[in-house]
Amino acid sequence: MTVAHTSYYRYGGTSYRIEVDEDHTERGYLLNRDTGVFERNDDLIFEVTSATTTSYISAVPEEQYRWQTEGVREQLTGTGPAFALYDTVDAIYDRVKAEGRRRLTDGERVLVQSIRKRTFALWEDDDRRRAAGQQPLNVATGWRGWPKSDGAEGTT
């Protein structure tokens, strides 16, 4: 399948994208907030594409989609190179808070943006690994502050 067009959305507190292939077949992918992985979910396509003034669905530019996706993933703990980079982002925000600032400096903002681009690319690489039958490098094991469980604990 060759993707001809992709649309990006904020759906509730997470990310959703719709890919349309050259045959006009639509496929939806919703970010699983517990795993950091996009999972196929075509059931939301009509709701998302026909939304008008709902506050929990909005179309977003690709850059905002990546930013919001990494904002969710940064809340996870796990193994792999992406999680080491999330620790770096946490340290930046911890320093800002410790210094009593409410905003990142321009340099800090550029660094966080750069890290989020890198982590997003790492997860995309993992998607390709999964599609090829290989193990991913980045695996979520919990949420920061508590372990992941099968119940509602830690899910939002």
N, C-alpha and C positions, 0 to 999 in steps of 0.2 A: 504494500500500500504506500503510495506517495501522497503526502499531505499537500493539498493545494492551498488551503487557507486554515488559519487557527484564530479563534476568538477567545478572549480571556475575560474571566469574571471573578467577582467576589461573591461567594455564596455563603451567607451566614458569616461565620468567623473563619472561613477557609477559602481555598482557591479551587476554581473549576475552569476547565477549558474544553472547547469543542473543536475538534479537528474535522475538516471536510476534505475527503480525498477527491481525486480527479473524476470519479464516477458520481460525485455529489452525495456520498454516503457519510453521514455524521456519526462521530464517536465522541462520547463525553467521558471526561476523566476528573474525578473528585479527589482532592488531597485527603488521605486518611490522617487525621490528627494524631493518632497513636503510633503510626509507623513512619510517617514522613513520605510515604509512597503514594503516587497517584494510582488510583484504581479505576477500572472501567466502570462507568455508571451512565448508561444511555437514558435511564428513566428520568433524569432531570432536564434533558435537552429542551423539551417543550416548555416546561416551567421557566427555565432560564431565558430562552429566546423570546418568550411572549410576555415577560415581566415588563411592566411599565413604571409604576411608581412604588414598587415594594422596597422597603428600606433594607431588606436583607439580601437583595440581588442587585448587582450593578456591573455593567461592562467596565473594564479597566484597561489601560494601556499595558503592553507587555512588560515594561519595566516595573510598573506598580504590581503586577501579577507576581513577578519574581520576588519583589521586595516583601509582599505579604506572605508568599509561600515560605520564604526563608525566615520570616518573623515567627511563623508557626513552628518550623523545624528547630529553630534555636531554643525552643522551650523543651525539647526532647533531650534525653541523655542516650548515649549509646557508644558503639565502637566504630572506628573508622576515621579517616582523615577529616571528614566534614565536622565531626564533633570536636576535634582539636581546634579547628577554626572557630567554632561557636564559642569555645572557652575564651578565645582571644577577644571576640566581640563582647562577651560578658565582662571581661576585665576592663575594656574601654568604658562601658557604661558604669561599672562599679567606680572607676576613677572619677568620672564626671559627677556621680552622686556624692562621692566622698569629698570632692572639692566644692560641693554646694551649688553646682551649676545645673541649669535646667536643659541646656542644649549642648550638642556636640560642637566642637570647633569645626571650621571648614576642613582642616586636615583629617580630623577624626571621622567626619562624615564621609569623606572620600575613601578612607581606609575601610570603614564598615561597608560601604557600597562595593568596593573591590572584593572584600571577603565574601559578601553575599553572592556576588557573581560567580566566584570560584566554587562556593558550596553548592549553588544551584547546578553548576556544570558537573560537579561530582555526582550528584543524584541522577542527573541525566545519563551519565556514564553507567551508573548502576542499573538504570532502566534497560539500557542496551545489553548489559551483562545478563540480566534476568531473561530477556527475550532470546538470548543465545544459549540459555540453559546453564549459565554460570552463576556462582554465588556473588552477591553484592558486597562491596567493601564497607558500606555504611549501613549499620543495623541499629535501629532504635531499641532501647531496652527499658525505657521509662520516661517519666517527666521529671524535670528538675524539681527537687523537693520531695518526691515520693516515687516509689516503684510503680511501674505499669502493672495493671491487673486486668482481669477479664471483665470486671464489673465497671461501674460508672466512675470509679475513683480516677481522677486525673483527666477525665474527658470533658471537653466543653463543646 
